[in-house]
């Protein structure tokens, strides 16, 4: 899927529906682990990445079910802003 490639493998529920995937198909893939709810990464914009338990779950390093994990997102822009503030 070209959209997923362009967004580093992350797509929103709305994007999947717009591409013709049904709601039940999305839910089924989430239950099987084929899709993980990661829209928080897209919502945080460029430079955002999963962190902590969310990243561990994505890489199958945690047994916590995806629907029970609270998304942890780190945004690199904050680091740049802090670095710029420290030098001014």
Helices and strands as residue ranges (DSSP letters): H 2-6, H 13-18, H 23-32, H 39-44, E 48-50, H 52-58, G 66-68, E 73-75, H 76-87
